[in-house]
Amino acid sequence: MSQIHHIEPIHHAQDVGGPRQPLLGVRDLLKHFPLKGRGLPFAGVPTKAVRAVDGVSFDIMKGETLGVVGESGCGKSTTARVLMQLIEQDSGELVFDGRTVGSRSMPLRQFRRQTQMVFQDSYSSLNPRMTIEDSIAFAPIVHGLNARDAIMRARDLLARVGLQPDRFAGRYPHELSGGQRQRVNIARALALEPRLVILDEAVSALDKSVEAQVLNLLLDLKQEFGLTYLFISHDLNVVRFISDRVLVMYLGQVVELGDAEQVFDAPLHPYTRALLQSMPSMDPLHRTEHAPLSGDPPNPIDPPAGCRFHTRCEFAQPVCGQRAPRLAQARHGHDVACLRYEADSGYDGAAFDRAMTAGEQLHG
């Protein structure tokens, strides 16, 4: 088992509960999207809905980068938008540095100053009618900073993200490359001096050489400004490079959460194992000949009973379709939602071990 990567807590001037208190606590987050055009609901018959986020709980520690992975449709981006309060959750709460978001101690306006987001599409994220410096200065002006100081801050941030203000401040989004636009979006996210930055596929649309530059930029900015990141990506290599801990989502729920090295080197959940096995091998002598995970995820409108992954899991047992696992600690700093690791679940661990060994021999 690999050593746990200990994150050094950072001290921030706005700390309320100290550096070891989670910056953001997510508690039983629920977001369903009711289906429209299905006629009038009848008494006693629940309206069908897409269960995009279904009881998600986790903490983001101060100064860390929490990577979030999972297949398309698993709820990653919806979770990010709820965290930003771009859409409102159906239930659950967000606790920012010990204060409940939306309460008198943490009004939504104050929360949004401290939490910013960088989106995947760098072009549609910017107003095509505003110059680059105006786009960056807009939010500080809205939050009370005078226009002159806001423009000076915008130019300073442009320089910090590697764009010369004299060359780029007066340009429009269509005059920049994709990598340059994403640097502008990063600068805009930093304009309000946030503590938490959510990066939703922020580098996935970039060329690999530009992607590497932006990733290194993000690491430098994190150190310089004392930032905390929530990093969402499909690229597992990128997630491993930048993340301190990794959260794995499947069909609206968290199935594994732990130190990045632990999750990548010794995954506990069968879904996480399948994700990692799907990564292309760079060794021509060890090509992937069999898909480690077959079929599409179940319908999020009507997910399977019990464990939601059991319909695609090669280690599933009858109990998996009857009882839903809970996310619990299986090893120090490593949580998993799998009946295999629940002593009272009725799961046959010996049969699991035999199936696991046979699977490794088959795919090895």
DRENMILUM-860691 format. One record per residue (C-alpha): chain; residue in one letter; residue number from 1; x, y, z. Coordinates in Angstrom, 1 decimal. Layout:
REM residues N
("A"; "A"; NUM; (X; Y; Z))
...
***
This chain:
REM residues 364
("A"; "M"; 1; (0.0; 0.0; 0.0))
("A"; "S"; 2; (1.4; 3.4; -1.0))
("A"; "Q"; 3; (2.0; 6.1; 1.6))
("A"; "I"; 4; (-0.7; 8.6; 2.2))
("A"; "H"; 5; (0.1; 12.0; 0.7))
("A"; "H"; 6; (-0.2; 14.5; 3.7))
("A"; "I"; 7; (-1.5; 17.9; 2.5))
("A"; "E"; 8; (0.1; 20.8; 4.4))
("A"; "P"; 9; (-2.7; 23.0; 5.6))
("A"; "I"; 10; (-2.5; 26.6; 4.5))
("A"; "H"; 11; (-3.1; 29.6; 6.6))
("A"; "H"; 12; (-5.4; 32.2; 5.0))
("A"; "A"; 13; (-6.3; 35.6; 6.4))
("A"; "Q"; 14; (-10.0; 34.8; 6.2))
("A"; "D"; 15; (-9.7; 31.5; 8.0))
("A"; "V"; 16; (-12.5; 31.0; 10.6))
("A"; "G"; 17; (-12.0; 27.5; 11.9))
("A"; "G"; 18; (-8.3; 27.2; 11.5))
("A"; "P"; 19; (-6.2; 25.6; 8.7))
("A"; "R"; 20; (-7.3; 22.0; 9.5))
("A"; "Q"; 21; (-11.0; 22.7; 9.2))
("A"; "P"; 22; (-12.4; 21.7; 5.8))
("A"; "L"; 23; (-12.8; 24.7; 3.5))
("A"; "L"; 24; (-16.0; 23.2; 2.0))
("A"; "G"; 25; (-18.1; 20.5; 3.5))
("A"; "V"; 26; (-20.8; 18.9; 1.3))
("A"; "R"; 27; (-23.6; 17.2; 3.2))
("A"; "D"; 28; (-26.1; 14.8; 1.6))
("A"; "L"; 29; (-26.3; 16.9; -1.5))
("A"; "L"; 30; (-29.4; 16.0; -3.7))
("A"; "K"; 31; (-30.3; 17.4; -7.1))
("A"; "H"; 32; (-33.0; 15.8; -9.2))
("A"; "F"; 33; (-34.3; 17.2; -12.5))
("A"; "P"; 34; (-38.1; 16.4; -12.9))
("A"; "L"; 35; (-39.0; 15.2; -16.4))
("A"; "K"; 36; (-41.3; 17.5; -18.3))
("A"; "G"; 37; (-44.0; 16.6; -20.9))
("A"; "R"; 38; (-45.1; 13.5; -19.0))
("A"; "G"; 39; (-48.6; 14.7; -18.3))
("A"; "L"; 40; (-50.1; 15.7; -14.9))
("A"; "P"; 41; (-48.9; 13.8; -11.9))
("A"; "F"; 42; (-51.5; 11.6; -10.1))
("A"; "A"; 43; (-52.0; 11.5; -6.4))
("A"; "G"; 44; (-49.6; 9.0; -4.8))
("A"; "V"; 45; (-47.6; 8.6; -8.0))
("A"; "P"; 46; (-44.2; 10.2; -7.8))
("A"; "T"; 47; (-43.0; 12.4; -10.7))
("A"; "K"; 48; (-40.1; 10.8; -12.5))
("A"; "A"; 49; (-36.8; 12.7; -12.4))
("A"; "V"; 50; (-33.2; 12.4; -13.5))
("A"; "R"; 51; (-31.2; 11.7; -10.3))
("A"; "A"; 52; (-28.2; 13.7; -11.3))
("A"; "V"; 53; (-26.8; 14.0; -7.8))
("A"; "D"; 54; (-28.2; 11.6; -5.2))
("A"; "G"; 55; (-26.9; 12.0; -1.7))
("A"; "V"; 56; (-23.3; 13.2; -2.2))
("A"; "S"; 57; (-21.1; 14.0; 0.8))
("A"; "F"; 58; (-17.4; 14.9; 1.0))
("A"; "D"; 59; (-15.0; 17.5; 2.3))
("A"; "I"; 60; (-12.5; 19.7; 0.5))
("A"; "M"; 61; (-9.6; 20.5; 2.8))
("A"; "K"; 62; (-7.8; 23.8; 2.8))
("A"; "G"; 63; (-4.9; 24.0; 0.3))
("A"; "E"; 64; (-5.6; 20.6; -1.4))
("A"; "T"; 65; (-6.6; 19.7; -5.0))
("A"; "L"; 66; (-9.5; 17.3; -5.0))
("A"; "G"; 67; (-9.8; 15.5; -8.3))
("A"; "V"; 68; (-13.3; 14.2; -9.4))
("A"; "V"; 69; (-13.5; 11.5; -12.0))
("A"; "G"; 70; (-16.3; 9.3; -13.5))
("A"; "E"; 71; (-18.0; 8.5; -16.8))
("A"; "S"; 72; (-20.1; 11.1; -18.6))
("A"; "G"; 73; (-23.5; 11.5; -17.0))
("A"; "C"; 74; (-22.3; 10.5; -13.5))
("A"; "G"; 75; (-23.1; 13.9; -12.0))
("A"; "K"; 76; (-19.7; 15.6; -11.9))
("A"; "S"; 77; (-20.6; 18.9; -13.6))
("A"; "T"; 78; (-24.0; 19.1; -11.9))
("A"; "T"; 79; (-22.2; 18.7; -8.5))
("A"; "A"; 80; (-19.9; 21.6; -9.5))
("A"; "R"; 81; (-22.8; 23.8; -10.5))
("A"; "V"; 82; (-24.6; 23.1; -7.3))
("A"; "L"; 83; (-21.4; 23.9; -5.3))
("A"; "M"; 84; (-21.3; 27.2; -7.2))
("A"; "Q"; 85; (-25.0; 27.7; -6.5))
("A"; "L"; 86; (-25.6; 28.2; -10.2))
("A"; "I"; 87; (-28.4; 25.7; -9.6))
("A"; "E"; 88; (-30.1; 25.2; -6.2))
("A"; "Q"; 89; (-30.0; 21.8; -4.6))
("A"; "D"; 90; (-33.2; 20.0; -3.6))
("A"; "S"; 91; (-31.8; 19.1; -0.2))
("A"; "G"; 92; (-28.5; 18.9; 1.6))
("A"; "E"; 93; (-26.2; 21.7; 2.7))
("A"; "L"; 94; (-22.9; 23.4; 1.9))
("A"; "V"; 95; (-20.6; 24.4; 4.8))
("A"; "F"; 96; (-17.9; 26.9; 3.9))
("A"; "D"; 97; (-15.2; 27.1; 6.6))
("A"; "G"; 98; (-17.6; 26.2; 9.3))
("A"; "R"; 99; (-20.5; 28.4; 8.1))
("A"; "T"; 100; (-23.6; 27.2; 6.3))
("A"; "V"; 101; (-23.9; 28.7; 2.8))
("A"; "G"; 102; (-27.0; 30.8; 2.5))
("A"; "S"; 103; (-27.2; 31.6; 6.2))
("A"; "R"; 104; (-26.7; 35.0; 7.9))
("A"; "S"; 105; (-23.1; 34.0; 8.7))
("A"; "M"; 106; (-22.3; 33.1; 5.0))
("A"; "P"; 107; (-24.7; 35.0; 2.6))
("A"; "L"; 108; (-24.7; 33.8; -1.0))
("A"; "R"; 109; (-23.0; 37.0; -2.2))
("A"; "Q"; 110; (-20.1; 36.5; 0.2))
("A"; "F"; 111; (-19.8; 32.8; -0.7))
("A"; "R"; 112; (-19.6; 33.7; -4.4))
("A"; "R"; 113; (-16.7; 36.0; -3.8))
("A"; "Q"; 114; (-14.7; 33.2; -2.2))
("A"; "T"; 115; (-15.7; 30.5; -4.7))
("A"; "Q"; 116; (-15.1; 30.8; -8.5))
("A"; "M"; 117; (-15.3; 28.5; -11.5))
("A"; "V"; 118; (-13.4; 27.9; -14.7))
("A"; "F"; 119; (-15.6; 26.2; -17.4))
("A"; "Q"; 120; (-14.6; 23.8; -20.2))
("A"; "D"; 121; (-15.6; 26.0; -23.1))
("A"; "S"; 122; (-13.2; 28.9; -23.0))
("A"; "Y"; 123; (-15.0; 30.8; -25.8))
("A"; "S"; 124; (-18.6; 30.7; -24.6))
("A"; "S"; 125; (-17.5; 31.6; -21.1))
("A"; "L"; 126; (-16.5; 35.1; -22.2))
("A"; "N"; 127; (-18.7; 37.9; -23.4))
("A"; "P"; 128; (-17.7; 38.4; -27.1))
("A"; "R"; 129; (-18.6; 42.1; -26.9))
("A"; "M"; 130; (-16.2; 42.9; -24.0))
("A"; "T"; 131; (-12.5; 43.3; -24.2))
("A"; "I"; 132; (-10.3; 41.0; -22.1))
("A"; "E"; 133; (-9.5; 43.5; -19.4))
("A"; "D"; 134; (-13.2; 44.5; -19.1))
("A"; "S"; 135; (-14.2; 40.8; -18.7))
("A"; "I"; 136; (-11.7; 40.4; -15.9))
("A"; "A"; 137; (-12.6; 43.7; -14.2))
("A"; "F"; 138; (-16.4; 43.2; -14.4))
("A"; "A"; 139; (-16.9; 41.1; -11.3))
("A"; "P"; 140; (-14.7; 43.3; -9.0))
("A"; "I"; 141; (-16.7; 46.3; -10.2))
("A"; "V"; 142; (-20.0; 44.6; -9.4))
("A"; "H"; 143; (-18.7; 43.8; -5.9))
("A"; "G"; 144; (-17.8; 47.4; -5.2))
("A"; "L"; 145; (-14.3; 48.0; -6.5))
("A"; "N"; 146; (-13.9; 51.3; -8.4))
("A"; "A"; 147; (-13.3; 50.9; -12.1))
("A"; "R"; 148; (-9.7; 52.2; -12.2))
("A"; "D"; 149; (-8.6; 49.8; -9.5))
("A"; "A"; 150; (-10.5; 46.9; -11.2))
("A"; "I"; 151; (-8.7; 47.6; -14.5))
("A"; "M"; 152; (-5.3; 47.7; -12.7))
("A"; "R"; 153; (-6.1; 44.3; -11.0))
("A"; "A"; 154; (-7.2; 42.9; -14.4))
("A"; "R"; 155; (-3.9; 43.9; -16.0))
("A"; "D"; 156; (-1.9; 42.5; -13.1))
("A"; "L"; 157; (-3.7; 39.2; -13.3))
("A"; "L"; 158; (-3.1; 39.0; -17.1))
("A"; "A"; 159; (0.6; 39.3; -16.4))
("A"; "R"; 160; (0.4; 36.6; -13.8))
("A"; "V"; 161; (-1.3; 34.1; -16.1))
("A"; "G"; 162; (1.4; 34.7; -18.8))
("A"; "L"; 163; (-0.4; 37.3; -21.1))
("A"; "Q"; 164; (1.3; 40.6; -21.6))
("A"; "P"; 165; (-1.3; 43.3; -20.7))
("A"; "D"; 166; (-0.2; 45.7; -23.4))
("A"; "R"; 167; (-0.8; 43.1; -26.1))
("A"; "F"; 168; (-3.9; 41.4; -24.8))
("A"; "A"; 169; (-5.9; 43.7; -22.6))
("A"; "G"; 170; (-7.7; 45.4; -25.4))
("A"; "R"; 171; (-8.4; 42.3; -27.5))
("A"; "Y"; 172; (-11.7; 40.5; -27.9))
("A"; "P"; 173; (-12.2; 36.7; -27.2))
("A"; "H"; 174; (-12.2; 35.8; -30.9))
("A"; "E"; 175; (-8.7; 37.3; -31.3))
("A"; "L"; 176; (-7.2; 34.8; -28.9))
("A"; "S"; 177; (-6.3; 31.1; -29.2))
("A"; "G"; 178; (-8.0; 28.5; -27.0))
("A"; "G"; 179; (-5.1; 28.3; -24.6))
("A"; "Q"; 180; (-5.0; 32.1; -24.3))
("A"; "R"; 181; (-8.8; 32.3; -23.7))
("A"; "Q"; 182; (-8.5; 29.8; -20.9))
("A"; "R"; 183; (-5.7; 31.8; -19.3))
("A"; "V"; 184; (-8.1; 34.8; -19.4))
("A"; "N"; 185; (-10.8; 32.7; -17.7))
("A"; "I"; 186; (-8.4; 31.7; -15.0))
("A"; "A"; 187; (-7.5; 35.3; -14.5))
("A"; "R"; 188; (-11.1; 36.3; -14.3))
("A"; "A"; 189; (-11.8; 33.5; -11.7))
("A"; "L"; 190; (-9.0; 35.0; -9.6))
("A"; "A"; 191; (-10.2; 38.6; -9.9))
("A"; "L"; 192; (-12.4; 38.4; -6.7))
("A"; "E"; 193; (-9.5; 36.8; -4.7))
("A"; "P"; 194; (-11.3; 33.5; -4.1))
("A"; "R"; 195; (-10.2; 30.7; -1.8))
("A"; "L"; 196; (-11.8; 27.9; -3.7))
("A"; "V"; 197; (-11.6; 27.5; -7.5))
("A"; "I"; 198; (-13.7; 24.8; -9.3))
("A"; "L"; 199; (-12.1; 23.7; -12.6))
("A"; "D"; 200; (-14.7; 21.8; -14.7))
("A"; "E"; 201; (-12.8; 20.1; -17.6))
("A"; "A"; 202; (-10.7; 23.3; -17.8))
("A"; "V"; 203; (-7.9; 21.8; -19.8))
("A"; "S"; 204; (-9.7; 19.1; -21.8))
("A"; "A"; 205; (-10.2; 21.2; -25.0))
("A"; "L"; 206; (-6.5; 22.3; -25.2))
("A"; "D"; 207; (-3.6; 20.8; -27.2))
("A"; "K"; 208; (-1.4; 18.6; -25.1))
("A"; "S"; 209; (1.5; 21.1; -25.1))
("A"; "V"; 210; (-0.8; 23.9; -24.1))
("A"; "E"; 211; (-2.5; 21.7; -21.5))
("A"; "A"; 212; (0.8; 21.0; -19.8))
("A"; "Q"; 213; (1.6; 24.8; -19.6))
("A"; "V"; 214; (-1.9; 25.5; -18.1))
("A"; "L"; 215; (-1.5; 22.7; -15.6))
("A"; "N"; 216; (1.8; 24.1; -14.4))
("A"; "L"; 217; (0.3; 27.6; -14.3))
("A"; "L"; 218; (-2.5; 26.3; -12.1))
("A"; "L"; 219; (0.0; 24.8; -9.7))
("A"; "D"; 220; (2.0; 28.0; -9.6))
("A"; "L"; 221; (-1.1; 30.1; -8.9))
("A"; "K"; 222; (-2.3; 27.7; -6.2))
("A"; "Q"; 223; (1.0; 28.2; -4.4))
("A"; "E"; 224; (1.1; 32.0; -5.0))
("A"; "F"; 225; (-2.5; 32.7; -3.9))
("A"; "G"; 226; (-3.1; 30.0; -1.4))
("A"; "L"; 227; (-5.9; 28.4; -3.4))
("A"; "T"; 228; (-7.9; 25.2; -3.0))
("A"; "Y"; 229; (-9.0; 23.4; -6.2))
("A"; "L"; 230; (-11.8; 21.1; -7.1))
("A"; "F"; 231; (-10.6; 19.6; -10.4))
("A"; "I"; 232; (-13.0; 17.7; -12.7))
("A"; "S"; 233; (-11.6; 15.7; -15.6))
("A"; "H"; 234; (-12.0; 12.6; -17.7))
("A"; "D"; 235; (-8.2; 12.4; -18.2))
("A"; "L"; 236; (-7.0; 10.2; -15.4))
("A"; "N"; 237; (-3.3; 11.0; -16.1))
("A"; "V"; 238; (-4.0; 14.7; -15.6))
("A"; "V"; 239; (-6.0; 14.0; -12.4))
("A"; "R"; 240; (-3.1; 11.9; -11.0))
("A"; "F"; 241; (-0.6; 14.6; -11.8))
("A"; "I"; 242; (-2.5; 17.5; -10.2))
("A"; "S"; 243; (-4.6; 16.0; -7.4))
("A"; "D"; 244; (-3.9; 15.3; -3.8))
("A"; "R"; 245; (-7.0; 13.3; -3.3))
("A"; "V"; 246; (-9.4; 11.7; -5.8))
("A"; "L"; 247; (-13.2; 11.3; -5.6))
("A"; "V"; 248; (-14.8; 8.7; -8.0))
("A"; "M"; 249; (-18.5; 9.2; -8.9))
("A"; "Y"; 250; (-20.9; 6.7; -10.5))
("A"; "L"; 251; (-24.5; 7.4; -11.3))
("A"; "G"; 252; (-24.9; 10.4; -9.0))
("A"; "Q"; 253; (-23.1; 8.9; -6.0))
("A"; "V"; 254; (-19.6; 8.8; -4.6))
("A"; "V"; 255; (-18.2; 5.2; -4.8))
("A"; "E"; 256; (-14.6; 5.9; -3.7))
("A"; "L"; 257; (-12.6; 8.7; -2.1))
("A"; "G"; 258; (-9.0; 8.7; -1.0))
("A"; "D"; 259; (-5.4; 9.8; -1.4))
("A"; "A"; 260; (-4.5; 10.0; -5.1))
("A"; "E"; 261; (-1.7; 7.5; -4.9))
("A"; "Q"; 262; (-3.8; 5.0; -3.0))
("A"; "V"; 263; (-6.7; 5.3; -5.4))
("A"; "F"; 264; (-4.5; 4.9; -8.5))
("A"; "D"; 265; (-2.1; 2.2; -7.1))
("A"; "A"; 266; (-4.6; 0.2; -5.0))
("A"; "P"; 267; (-8.2; 1.0; -6.0))
("A"; "L"; 268; (-10.8; -0.7; -3.8))
("A"; "H"; 269; (-14.0; -0.3; -5.8))
("A"; "P"; 270; (-14.6; -2.5; -8.9))
("A"; "Y"; 271; (-15.7; 0.6; -10.9))
("A"; "T"; 272; (-12.5; 2.4; -10.1))
("A"; "R"; 273; (-10.5; -0.6; -11.1))
("A"; "A"; 274; (-12.3; -0.7; -14.4))
("A"; "L"; 275; (-11.7; 3.0; -15.0))
("A"; "L"; 276; (-8.0; 2.6; -14.4))
("A"; "Q"; 277; (-7.8; -0.5; -16.6))
("A"; "S"; 278; (-9.4; 1.4; -19.4))
("A"; "M"; 279; (-6.4; 3.8; -19.6))
("A"; "P"; 280; (-4.4; 3.2; -22.8))
("A"; "S"; 281; (-1.1; 1.4; -22.2))
("A"; "M"; 282; (2.0; 3.0; -23.6))
("A"; "D"; 283; (3.7; -0.5; -23.8))
("A"; "P"; 284; (3.1; -2.1; -27.2))
("A"; "L"; 285; (3.6; -5.5; -25.7))
("A"; "H"; 286; (0.7; -5.0; -23.2))
("A"; "R"; 287; (-2.2; -3.8; -25.3))
("A"; "T"; 288; (-5.7; -3.8; -23.9))
("A"; "E"; 289; (-7.5; -6.5; -25.7))
("A"; "H"; 290; (-10.6; -6.8; -23.6))
("A"; "A"; 291; (-12.8; -3.9; -22.5))
("A"; "P"; 292; (-12.6; -3.8; -18.7))
("A"; "L"; 293; (-16.1; -2.3; -18.5))
("A"; "S"; 294; (-18.9; -3.1; -20.9))
("A"; "G"; 295; (-22.2; -1.5; -21.5))
("A"; "D"; 296; (-23.6; 1.9; -20.7))
("A"; "P"; 297; (-24.5; 3.2; -17.2))
("A"; "P"; 298; (-28.0; 2.4; -16.2))
("A"; "N"; 299; (-30.8; 5.0; -16.7))
("A"; "P"; 300; (-30.4; 7.7; -14.0))
("A"; "I"; 301; (-34.2; 8.1; -14.1))
("A"; "D"; 302; (-34.7; 4.5; -12.7))
("A"; "P"; 303; (-31.3; 3.3; -11.3))
("A"; "P"; 304; (-30.9; -0.3; -10.1))
("A"; "A"; 305; (-31.9; -1.3; -6.6))
("A"; "G"; 306; (-29.0; -2.0; -4.2))
("A"; "C"; 307; (-25.6; -1.2; -5.5))
("A"; "R"; 308; (-26.0; 0.9; -8.6))
("A"; "F"; 309; (-22.9; -0.7; -10.2))
("A"; "H"; 310; (-23.9; -4.3; -9.7))
("A"; "T"; 311; (-25.4; -4.6; -13.2))
("A"; "R"; 312; (-22.0; -4.1; -14.7))
("A"; "C"; 313; (-19.8; -5.5; -12.0))
("A"; "E"; 314; (-18.0; -8.8; -12.6))
("A"; "F"; 315; (-17.7; -9.4; -8.9))
("A"; "A"; 316; (-21.4; -8.8; -8.1))
("A"; "Q"; 317; (-23.3; -11.2; -5.8))
("A"; "P"; 318; (-27.0; -11.5; -5.2))
("A"; "V"; 319; (-26.8; -9.3; -2.1))
("A"; "C"; 320; (-25.5; -6.5; -4.3))
("A"; "G"; 321; (-28.9; -6.1; -5.9))
("A"; "Q"; 322; (-30.7; -6.0; -2.5))
("A"; "R"; 323; (-28.7; -3.7; -0.3))
("A"; "A"; 324; (-27.1; -0.4; -1.1))
("A"; "P"; 325; (-23.6; 0.1; 0.2))
("A"; "R"; 326; (-22.6; 3.0; 2.3))
("A"; "L"; 327; (-19.5; 5.1; 1.9))
("A"; "A"; 328; (-17.2; 4.2; 4.8))
("A"; "Q"; 329; (-13.5; 4.0; 5.6))
("A"; "A"; 330; (-11.9; 0.8; 4.4))
("A"; "R"; 331; (-8.3; 1.9; 5.0))
("A"; "H"; 332; (-6.8; 5.0; 6.7))
("A"; "G"; 333; (-7.7; 8.0; 4.5))
("A"; "H"; 334; (-9.5; 5.7; 1.9))
("A"; "D"; 335; (-13.3; 5.5; 1.7))
("A"; "V"; 336; (-15.3; 3.1; -0.5))
("A"; "A"; 337; (-18.9; 2.3; -1.1))
("A"; "C"; 338; (-18.8; -1.5; -1.7))
("A"; "L"; 339; (-20.5; -4.3; 0.3))
("A"; "R"; 340; (-17.2; -6.3; 0.1))
("A"; "Y"; 341; (-15.9; -4.0; 2.8))
("A"; "E"; 342; (-19.0; -4.1; 5.1))
("A"; "A"; 343; (-18.6; -6.9; 7.7))
("A"; "D"; 344; (-22.4; -7.3; 8.2))
("A"; "S"; 345; (-23.5; -7.1; 4.6))
("A"; "G"; 346; (-23.7; -10.9; 3.8))
("A"; "Y"; 347; (-21.2; -10.5; 1.0))
("A"; "D"; 348; (-19.0; -13.6; 0.4))
("A"; "G"; 349; (-15.5; -12.1; 0.6))
("A"; "A"; 350; (-13.8; -15.4; -0.2))
("A"; "A"; 351; (-15.7; -15.6; -3.5))
("A"; "F"; 352; (-14.8; -12.0; -4.3))
("A"; "D"; 353; (-11.1; -12.8; -3.7))
("A"; "R"; 354; (-11.3; -15.8; -6.0))
("A"; "A"; 355; (-13.0; -13.8; -8.7))
("A"; "M"; 356; (-10.5; -10.9; -8.3))
("A"; "T"; 357; (-7.6; -13.3; -8.7))
("A"; "A"; 358; (-9.2; -14.9; -11.8))
("A"; "G"; 359; (-9.8; -11.5; -13.3))
("A"; "E"; 360; (-6.2; -10.4; -12.8))
("A"; "Q"; 361; (-5.0; -13.6; -14.5))
("A"; "L"; 362; (-7.4; -13.1; -17.4))
("A"; "H"; 363; (-6.5; -9.5; -18.0))
("A"; "G"; 364; (-2.8; -9.8; -17.0))
***
